[in-house]
Amino acid sequence: MLRHPARDLLWFLLAFVAGQLGLALAVEHALPDVRDPEYTLKEERLRRLRRDKPDHKLVVMLGSSRGSLGFRAALLSELLDRDRVLVFNAALSGGGPVLDLVCLRRLLAAGLRPDLLFIDVVPLHFNQPDGLALEERILNGNRLRHSELAAMRPYWDEPGRHDRQWWKARLLPGVLQQAELREYVGLDELSLEAPSDALDRLIDSHGWYPRYPGPDPPRQQAATAAALRQYAPFATAFRLAPRPVQALNDLLAACHSERIPVVLVVMPEAPAFRSLYSAEVRAGVDAFLQSVGREWRVPVVDARDWSPDEEFWDGHHLLPPAAWKVTLRLGGDVLLPLLPTQARPLGAGIQPRPQGAGLGRETGQTRVTQRR
Amino acid sequence: MLFCTTQFLGFFVVLFALYWLLPGQRPRVWLLVAASFWFYASWSRQLAVLVGAFACLDYLLGLAIAASAGRRRRGLLLLGLGLNLGLLGVFKYADFFLRSLEQALHTAGAEASLPVLRLIVPVGLSFYTFEAINYLVDVYRGRLPAERNLGNFLLFILFFPHLVAGPIVRPRDFLPQTRRPKRWSWLRLHLGLRLFLLGLVKKLAIADRMALFADPVFADPAAYSTAALWLATLAYALQVYGDFSGYSDMAIGAAHMLGYKLAANFNLPYLAVNMADFWRRWHISLSTWLRDHVFIPLGGSRGGRWRTIRNLLLTMTLGGLWHGASWSYVAWGVLHGLLLIGHRLFQEMCDSRQRLKTWLASRAGTILRIAVTFACFCLTLVVFRCATLAVAGVMLGRMLLPSAGLGTPLHVRAFWLTAGAVAVGHALALQPDWRRALERLPAPLRGLGYATALTLTVVLAPGAGKAFIYFQF
């Protein structure tokens, strides 16, 4: 019989708390693939490519899942290898201007400085009729390190929300990051004969993440209906979202100070999705994007009408064959003219905003600046 | 409210604190009754009222039976049995019998359209009606005095740890406990927590993970290869064991923490050497109930071979039907009846073959018997789990004849790791001194072991929590 059962229970409690604390510290500092598996995997892929091609000019796409699924960077890398250009897709699920800023800082800290940046912008990220902005609702604070969380606080209307998510995930990592921990240990590996949703198998060598299977009309219909329901509240009335606008401006300022040329890309949206926008919202976000382009002197590529309905899984995420077409068009129409020649460096077609010019941050108004 | 949810954790922590702060046994009994009612009402308030009402009715019937004699006494017993079986029959079996009758009439060429009741089966119905029947019969036979205290009786029926999925509690074991004052005991808390943790491991880390292997295959067995079908069957065997014995462990552990002792419900059933041994180790509370209230009243194994065979078949068929209103469950019960009969006949044959009997008792023979018993049980699980008998037939056919098809839905490494862990657990449990060895470890090491088990369990639990299998019975 146990002599000191109370002592046993105390040790159990202490060991459990210590274990969770240890796991939390590990997740925060030593296990980035548990904390933010998608970014960590992409960074690993990019490092490997950079090691093999250290002298190539690096073109990186940042952005959301639209960019992540819609931009087949490997295709362009192959085509432009002779021009010594390496293209990589670093767009992340749930991404927006805030996560783009985090991602850029992470890449720079890792010594992976892009020579040209494509930023996939989702127009509805910059419309906030009421409640929280879209990216603030979607992003889970547990993906960020504590220092990043603190740095991103000015961009949230409710910074406490992401703080709470972070604290919960760090206090109970075994519960709230169990899927990532299991993936890390490899216990959920799928059979070769069944579709795999393990990130490692889905994300290709250049960061393209074709999450959805091929055409499946009934599931596509259901997914489209769900997406329209999700985005409809952001597409009826227009109010420029001040904090996402601030984040985008700060992102562009960071690129400017790093002398990284930028191209803003609005990825394709199905006609059904585009029909969500009220005239007011369409005019408002279009005007905003144009003003950003003028202010920062960056090209804004509007690819929204590049693909028909059936080329999307859910109205705004491209299926693989459509991603191939869109990538080729982006490469030919946008990237090729910016390619380095003997006379000019990569991205020389983009003239950065002059030093000291205003940033046009007035809430609810878009500043119209001269186009290049 | 499932045992493995944060909602239950919150409920239990508050209840535990209030319970042990209350002075005296009477307030504690009523607190548990109220908590149990609230626990049941988390599924359905209306059904909680129904269960409470029937429990009160059984209480009054028990008193009436004890106060009566002769034909009146017998009549009251029959009334009680009728009410309880009627409740079970209406909610659980009415639609099944009506559908089957309609089908039979159609087959016979008659036009018939019978009503469909579509009643929601109260959770745990099969368990507490059997407990109530047990009580009324015991009072009738004079084995047990009628419980005069309503609170004690309600606690016997409604006690939340065993209310929804057993173990089926005997009134002779439980009612005396309601009268005994409970004293705080760290040892009992330790034991209860340890059992609860074991149950959690079995449910989350074993059962729910094995469901990931089993569910896709059983949903469409015609698409899968022979190997995948066998693996899914083995996975389901681990799932149903982990789920049910895990729930029982959690129920017994929770009861312990509140000062109540419930009987063990499982005893390493996959180490059974024959089907009779299996039913002494699997769902012990149900098998003993069926033995005492069906098999023995029918005559048991007195009255010759054919009567014994009849009694076994009837008992196990009813046991199958208890699990659910479907021909698959009936067939499963019949199969187990046949396996038990087969075992008896084989035993009789071995009695006259001493060398065979000696070899079967050896280590190699014992391993063979365990393997055969397990394989037989697994094959019956196909009938139990498949949606219909026709689908079970397809699956069994593809298992017994080599068939091509899809591989396992998940990597087999996860399956073999889990099966290995279960095997190691069984091997440890077989060692007679494992408990003493555990107690001799330093307390920090034991604490670390429990904490590691809990952390691993939580990490391994699949994202979407699955309800306990036996809640549907």
Contacts between the chains, C-beta under 8 A, distances in Angstrom:
chain1	res1	chain2	res2	distance
A	1	B	187	7.1
A	1	B	439	7.1
A	2	B	187	6.3
A	2	B	190	6.3
A	2	B	439	5.4
A	4	B	443	6.5
A	5	B	186	4.2
A	5	B	187	4.7
A	5	B	189	7.0
A	5	B	190	3.6
A	5	B	191	7.9
A	6	B	186	4.3
A	6	B	190	7.8
A	7	B	443	4.9
A	8	B	190	5.7
A	8	B	443	5.2
A	8	B	446	5.6
A	8	B	447	6.0
A	8	B	450	8.0
A	9	B	186	7.2
A	9	B	189	6.9
A	9	B	190	6.0
A	9	B	193	6.9
A	9	B	447	7.8
A	10	B	447	7.3
A	11	B	443	5.1
A	11	B	444	5.0
A	11	B	446	6.8
A	11	B	447	2.6
A	11	B	448	7.2
A	12	B	193	7.8
A	12	B	446	7.6
A	12	B	447	4.2
A	12	B	450	4.5
A	12	B	451	5.7
A	13	B	447	7.7
A	14	B	447	6.6
A	15	B	444	7.4
A	15	B	447	4.6
A	15	B	448	4.5
A	15	B	450	7.3
A	15	B	451	3.6
A	15	B	452	7.6
A	16	B	450	7.7
A	16	B	451	3.9
A	16	B	454	6.1
A	16	B	455	7.0
A	18	B	451	7.7
A	19	B	451	5.2
A	19	B	452	7.0
A	19	B	455	5.2
A	20	B	455	7.2
A	23	B	455	7.3
A	174	B	455	4.9
A	174	B	458	4.4
A	174	B	459	4.9
A	175	B	458	5.4
A	178	B	458	6.4
A	178	B	459	4.9
A	178	B	460	7.7
A	178	B	461	6.6
A	178	B	463	7.3
A	179	B	463	5.9
A	181	B	459	5.0
A	182	B	459	6.3
A	182	B	460	6.8
A	186	B	413	7.8
A	187	B	413	7.8
A	187	B	414	5.1
A	187	B	417	7.4
A	187	B	460	6.9
A	188	B	410	7.0
A	188	B	411	7.9
A	188	B	414	7.0
A	189	B	410	7.2
A	189	B	411	3.8
A	189	B	413	6.7
A	189	B	414	7.2
A	190	B	409	7.2
A	190	B	410	5.8
A	190	B	411	6.1
A	191	B	407	4.7
A	191	B	408	5.0
A	191	B	409	6.1
A	191	B	410	6.1
A	191	B	411	5.9
A	191	B	412	7.6
A	192	B	407	7.0
A	193	B	406	5.4
A	193	B	407	4.1
A	194	B	406	7.0
A	194	B	407	7.3
A	194	B	409	5.3
A	194	B	410	7.9
